[in-house]
Amino acid sequence: MLFAEALGAEAGNLGLRGTATAGVYVGGGIAPQILPALKAEGFLRAFFDKAPMDALVAQMPVHVILNTDAGLLGAAVAAAALLD
């Protein structure tokens, strides 16, 4: 799937820009719906194909956020921090 490959390539780029060795989290409304495509070879190949930085990107685990309330939960945490 072309979209999954493009998403994988950009997720890998963003992971490198932020040196996200703790992991890259893919979220939003589309990711859980195309989970089989994200588990397929195309997404991961595009994510990890970052020569000459492939050794660094190989250390980055990839996670898909499945909780549909993740954005709301993050906003609640941020709002609670403002009250402290």
C-alpha positions, 0 to 999 in steps of 0.5 A: 500500500503506497500510503503506508510506505509514505507514512513509514518513510515520513515517520522514520524521517521524523524519528531521525529529526528528533533522535527518537531512540525511545520510540516513534508513536504513530497515532491519529484516526487512520493508523488503527484502521490500516493496522494490517498495512502498517504491520506489512513489510512496506511500512517498516522497510520505508521506516528503516531505509535511512542510509547512512543513518540506518544504524540509528533508526534501527534502534527506534521501536515503532508503536501504533496508538490504538486508544481513540481517546489518546488526544483527549487524555493528553489534553487532560494531563496538560490541563491538570498541569496548569492547575498545579 
